[in-house]
Amino acid sequence: MSKPNLQAVSPASVDHPFYYLLNFQSVLAWVHERHGDLLLDDERRQIEAFGGLPETAQALLVRMIMRKGETFRCAKLHYPEIGDCRAAMACLAQEGWVEQGFAIDVTALFALCTRHELAAIFGSSRGLRKEEWLQSILETEPEPRPFEGWHADDELFRLSCRPLCERLRLMFFGNLRQTWSDFVLADLGIYRYEQIALDAGSRGFRTRDDIDAYLRIQACRDRFDAGEPVEALLDALPATSDCVWLDSRRARLLFLMGQQCERTGELPLAEVLYKDCSHVGARSRWLRVLERLERYGEALTLAEEMMQTPRDEAEVQHLHRIVPRLKRKLGYPQARKAVPLQYERLDLSLDPLGLSVEQCVSLHLSQIEAPVFYVENQLINALFGLLCWDAIFAPVPGAFFHPFHAGPVDLYDPAFRSRRSALFQMCFATLGDGTYRDRILNCYRLKQGILSPFVHWGGVDEALLELALDCMPAAHLRHWFERLLRDVKANRTGMPDLVQFWPQERRYRMIEVKGPGDRLQDNQLRWLAFCAEHEMPVTVCYVQWREAIA
């Protein structure tokens, strides 16, 4: 098997008739080179055997691997570059890549056949809808049989290698979210990725047990999403491990299970799940469960422990709300109420104009000398992402392990900043020496269109960036960026909707818009409090529609 270039694997051009096969072969070579020690002997032999198949058989197999489902009718497979799919399929069946002759029931048959084909098998449907027709046939309790026993004019095949292919996809991408189509999208220029220098040790999994644990967690998540009871899934969920990012996936699933138990009233089980869960927000949910169970003393004890070591700002915010309530229920003396957050308020009565409330406010407030832009989270994130591009995409060990990363895999890890501390310090130093403006604009021009976790290219342009850099003081930018880095996942959102610039005065204000009946969300309140603390200009605009008032 040929070895890939360890610095990059480029997608094959879609102009090549077998581009998808070339891409799949690149993945096999990459996995063989970097993850060979995580493959079993049978898996290595199977990969080698794939290379010995005729090109048309390889191509047909990859076509099926890249499609959804497990079963394929031979008559429905038409690929000009492959030619006779029956011959290629016969080769695959002989070598054990697909199987034939397995029994299917009537429900599966209905999913595979057209009404015309079903009529040839069962006779007229008598005008019934397909679902009704199926129910009427099921009442006769027909026995499952091979597809060829139902439909003699065609053959049905089932992939035998799907588990191996999913494992290979996971080993290459490090997740099952990305698909084989990422190669095609990259070649077409729809997705562009930063080029990261990858060494031979750059890979997502250290051991085969890590891969097995990921697959077990994903299988549990699939069953959970399909509606299986939470209690039935717990035995299948793997135990905690020393792999931080795998544990974060497990914790996320436990958190979702706990929420589901809350919704169904299974509060004791929800408590068990939250107690064993390290996911952000799990302790706050556990606290709520204790309150709902009327175990107020235990809840207050837990809350006071949490106050000593809060995990994030959201947890502190929740504690400030629930602790006074718990104390009231336990008969404690009433504490003095906290001073409400103070912010500049603007009340407007506007015509709806068939636009969003943010667009209406933007049109109303915008002036030639003071334009308003609907930026939401995009502007501050983009300024940060452009200033700190080199730090974000630094080839930190374990952060990148294939050529199709839109950002580092440890982006939400608490150690994201500390692992790149020196690099972020260098980026932030430009805010002090005044070179940040050129750095941001040059990065915008150089990296245009490359995927980034912070820069949404359709949401900002160079003119907007220049206005922001003219009007937003470097000290304010540093405050925004410092808070972003404090908790990337939580703080990338919740920023004000609009920004207004006064270029002649070199000043700005952010504007959070609230339509009729809308209220400030928790993450927005945290941003407002932060801006107030650092004397950064923010206004909350409350809108009423004129026709509603009339």
N, C-alpha and C positions, 0 to 999 in steps of 0.2 A: 504494500500500500504506500503510495507517495506521501511524503511529509508536507504539511502546509507551511507557508511562511508564518512564523510565530509572531511577527509584528502585526499582521493583518490578513484576514481572509476576505477577498473582494467577491461580491456577488457576480455570478455569470451574467452576461448580457442577455436580455430577453429576446434579442434577435437570433440567438442560437436556438435551434429547434429543441435541443435537450437541455436548456438552461436550468431547469428544475432538477434534473439528474446531476448536473455538474455541481450545483449547490449542495445537494444531498451528499455527494461524494466528498465535498470539502468538509462537511460536518463529520463524516465518518473518519476522515484523515485527521482532523483536529482532535476528535475525541480519542482516537487511537494513540495519538502522539502525547496528549496531555493527561488523559484519564485511563490509560491502558491498565494501570495497576488496580483500578476500581471495577474492571470487567471480569466476569467469570470466564473460564476457559471455553465453555459452550457459547458464550456471547461473542468472544473473539473469533471462534470458528465460524459462527453465523455471519459475522461481518465480512470475514474473508471469503465465505461462500457467495456472498452477494456480488463481490467483484468478479466471480467466475461465471455469472449468468450472462446470457446474450444481452446486448444493449437494449433491445426492445423489451425484454422481460424486466430488466432493471427499471426502465422508464415507466412501464405500466405499474409496477409495484410502487414506485415513488408517487405516481399520480394518485393511487388509491390511499397511500399513507397521508397525503396532503389534503384529502377530502374528509368530510365528516362521515361518521358511521363505520360499521364493521363489515357490512355485507354489500355486495355489488353484483348487479346483473350484467352478464357479459354482453348482452345485446345493447345495453345502454352506454357502453364505453366506446367512445369514438374519438380517437386522437390521430390526426393525419400523419404526424411524424412517426407513430408506432406502426401504423398499418393494421395488419390482421391481429386484433386483440385476442381472438380465440387461441391462436397459436402461442402468443406470449403468455396467456393465462394457463394454458396447458403445461407450459414449461414451469411456471411458478407452482402449480399444483403438484407436479412431479417432484419438485425439489422441497416441498413442504412449506412454502411461504404462504400459501392459501390452502383452505380446505373446502371440500365439496361433499354433498350428500347428507348434510346435517338436516334434521327435521325442523320445520317452522310451523307455527300455528296459524290459524286463520287471521288473527289480528295482524301478525307480521306480513302475511300475504297481502292483505288489503293495503298496507303501507307501501308495498313494492309494486303493485299492479294498477293499471288504469281501469276505469269502469268497463271499457270495451273488453279488456282482457278478462276481467272478473265475470262478465256476462258469458264469455265463452266457457268458463269453468262451472259457474253456478246457474246459468240461465238468466232470464230477465230479472231486473231489480224491481219491476212493477212500480216505477216512479218514486221509489224510496230514496231519501238522501243516503249518502254513502255510510254515515254513522248508523242510521236505522237499518240499512241493508246488512251491515256487519252484525248488529245485534240479533237480527232474525236468523242469520246463519249460525251464530254462536249457540242459539237455542237447540240446534240439532246435534251439538257437541261433536263436531268432526275431529278426528284424531290428527295430531300433527304428522306431517310427512315431509320428505325432501321436496324442495321447490320444483324439481323436475317431475315429481309425482303430481303436482298441481298444474304445472305449466310445462308441457312437453317441448315447447318450441324455444326454450331458453335455459340457461344454466345460472346458478347462483353460487357465488364464492364468498368466503369469509376470510379476512386477514388473520393469519396466525401469529404475525410478528408485531402487532400493535403494542404490547407491553414493552418489548425491547425498543421500539422506535420512540415511545414516550420517554423511556429512560434516557435514550441518547439525546433527545431534544432537551430534557432537563439538564443533563450533564453539560451540554453546549451553552445554553442560555442561562442556566442557573435558576430558571423559573419555568412554569408551564403557561405563563401569560403570553409570552412571545411565541410566534408560530413560524413555520417555514416561509410564510409569505414575506417576512421581514427582509429576506434576501431580495425579493422582487421589488418591494417598495424602495429599498436602498438603490437598486439599479435604476429605477425609473426617476430617482431624484425626489420622490415624495417624502421619504425620510432620509435625512443626512445626519451622520453621526460623527462626533469628534474622533479623530484618530489618536488612539492611546498607545504608547509603547508598552507592549505586553511581553513579558518574559515567559520562559517555559513553566515557571511556578505559578503563573496567574491562572487560578481556577476557582470555581465556586464551591467545590466540595473537597473535603480532606479525606474522607473515608467512605466506603460503600454503605456503612451504617447511616451516615448522614443522608445519602440519597434515599435509602429505604425509609428513613423517618419522614423525609419530605413527602414521599409518595403516600405513606400511610396518613399523614396529616391531610393531604389533598383529597384522598379517598373519603376521609371522615367529613371534610368540608362539602364534598359533592353529595354525600348522603344527607348531611344536615340541610343543604339547600333543597334537596328533594323532599324534605318534610319528615324525615325519620325522627322519632322521639329522641330527645337529648340523652336520656338514660341508656338507650340502646347503643350509643356511640362511644361512651366513656371507656369501655374496655378495649376498644379498637385504637384509641388515641395513644400514641407512644409517650413514654415517660419523658421528663425533662432531660436535657443533655447539656454538655459544656459548649455547644455551638450556639452562640448568642442569637444569630439571625434566625436559626431554626426554632429556637425557643420563642422568639417573638411571633412567629407564625402560629405556633401552638397556642400561645397566650391569646392571640387575636381570636382564634376559634373558640377558646374557653369563654372569652368575653361575649362573643355573639351568642353562645349557648346560654350564658347567664342572663342576657337580655331576653332571650326567648322564654326562659323559665319565669322571669318576672312577668312577661305578658300573659303567660298561661296560669299564673298564680302558684307556681311551684317554688315558693320562696325558700324553703329549706335547701332545696337542690341548688338554687341560684346562689345562696350563701356559700355552699361548699365550693362551687365553681369560682366565685370571686376570690375566696380566700387563697386559692391555689393559683391565682392569675397575676402575672406581672404586667399585664397590658395597661397602658395609660388609661386612667379613668376607672379601673376595676375597684380600687379602694373606695372611691366615692360611691360607686354602685353598691358595694357591700354595706357601706354606711346607710344607704337608703333602704336596703333590704332589712337591716336590723331595726330601723325606724318603723317600717311597715309591719314588722313582727312584734312591734311594741316592746322591744327590748332596749329601752331608752338608756339605761345605765351602761350596758355594754357598748351601745352606739357612742355615748359621750366619751367613754374611756378610749375607744378607738379613735375618735375625732381628736382628742387631746394628744394622742400618740402621733397622729398624722400632722398636727400642727408643729410638732418638734422637727419633723423631717418631711416637709411637703415635697412632692415630686415635681410639681409644676405650678404655674400661675392659676390654671383652671381649678386645680385641687384647692388652692388657698381660697379662691373665690367661692367655691362650693362650701368650704368649711365656715366661712364668715356668715353664710346664710343658715346652715343647718345647726350650728352650735347654739345660737340663741334660742332656736326653736326647741331643741332637745332640753335645754335648761328650763324653759318655761314648762315643758311637760313633766319635768322632774321637780317642779316647785321651787327652783332657784330664784333669788331676787332678780327683778328685771334690770338688765344692763342698759346703759345709755345707748340710744340708737346711733348707728354710724352716720357720719355726715354724708349726705348724698353726693355723688360725683357732680362737680360743677363743670359745665361746658357752655360755649356760646351757642345760642339757639336762634334759628330763623324759621318763622312760620309763613307759609305761602299758600295762597288760593289760586289755583291754576286751572286752565282748560285742559282736558286730557289729550286732545289732538291725535288720538289713536297711537300714541307713543308710550314707551315705558315711563314710569315716574322719574327715573334718573335722566332720561333724555329731555323730558319736559323741563326739569329744573335747569339742566345744562343750557337749553335754548333761552330760558328766561333770564338767567344770570350772566350769560356770556356777553361781553362787550368787545369792541375792536381793540381797546387798550387793555382789556382784561379777559382774555379768552378762557373758556371752561372746557375741560376734556373729561370724558367718561372713561376712567382708567381702572377703577376698582383696585384689585391687587396687582395689576400688571406693571405699573410704572415703577414702584419701589422694588419689586422683585427683579425687574429687568435691569435697573441701575445696579443693584447688588450683583446680579449674575454676570453682568458685563465687567464690572470692576474686579470681581474675584474669579473670573473664568479660569485662570491658570491654577488657582488653589482648588477650585471645585473639581477640575478634571485632572488633577495631579495623579500620577500612577502610583498611588499608595497601595501597598500590598493588600490584596484581597478586595480592592474597590472596583476593579474592572477585570474581566476574564474572558471577554469575547468582543468582536468588533461592533456590536449592535447595542451598546449601552447609551441610553439617553441621559444618564447621570450615574454617579457612584452608588453602589449597592448599600453603602453605609450612610446614606444621606440622612436618615432619621435616627441613626445611632447616637446615643449621648456623647460618644467619643469622636463624632464627626469633626468638630472644630479642633479638638486637642491633637488629633492625628495630623493636622495640617497647620498647626499653630504658627509656625514661622512664616508660612506662605500667606496666611491671612494677615499677619502683622505687616508684611511687606505691602499688601494691597491697601490696608488701612493707612499706612504711612503716607500714601499718595494724597489722602484727604488732608493731611497736614502740610505737605509741601506744595500743594496746588497742581500737581500733575495728574490728578484723578480725571479731570475733564477730558484730556487727550487720550488717556488710557481707556475710558469708557467708549468714546466715539470711535477710536481706532479698532477696538474689539468688535463694536457693532458692524463696522464695514468689513472686517476680516472674517468674522464668524457668521455672517448673514445666512440664516436658514438652517444652521446646524442645531439639532435637538438639544435642549437644555432644560433642566428642571425648574429654572427660574425665568427664562426669557421666552415669552410668547410673541413670536415675530409679527403676527398679525395685529397685536395689540399696541405696539409702539413703532414709531418711525424716528428718523434722525432729527426732524424738526422738533418733535415733542421732547426728545432727549435733550436737545440743546436748550430749549425753554426751561426745562427742569434744572439743568445745570447752571443756567443763568440766575434762576430765582430761588433755588433751595440752597441754603448755606451748607457748607461741608460738615459743620458740626451736627446739623439736623440729619444729614445723610448717615453720618456715623451712628447716631442714635437708632435710626431705623434698622441699619444693618446689624448692629450689635444685638438688637432684640430678635431679629430674624435668626441669627446664629444660636441664640440661647435655646430655641426650640423650633427647629425648621418646620416640622410637620404642623405644629399648632399655629405658628406665627406667619406662615405664608398667606393666610387668609384673615378676613376680618378688617382689612384696611378700608378707609373711607372710599366711597364710590367715585367722587369727582375731585378734580384738582383745578384750581383757578390761579392763573399767573398774572402778575403785574410786571411785565418786563422792564418798563421804564423805572420802576421803583425797586426792581430786583427782589420781589417778595412773592409769597404764594399763600394759599390756604387750602386745606383739604376739606371736603364736604361729604358728610354721611347723609344719605337721603332716606327718609322714611315716609312711605305712602300711608294712606288712610288705614288705621287699625294696625299698622306695623309697629314693632318695637325693637329696641336695640338688643342684639344677641350678645351672649356672654363674651365671645371672642372680640366683638366690636367694643364692648364696654372696657375690656382690658386694653385695647389699643387706645381708646380715648383717655383712659387714666394714664397711660404711658406718655401720650402726647402732652397732657396737662402737666405731668411731672417735669417734663423737659421744655415746657413753654413753646411747644410747636403748635402753629395755628390750625385748629380744627373747628368746624361748625357742624352742628346737626340741624338739618333742614327737614321740617315736618310739613307735609303737603296735604291739603284738602282740595278735592275737586269742586269747582264752582257749581256744576250742575247738581252735585250731591247736596251742597249747602242750600241751593234754591229749593 
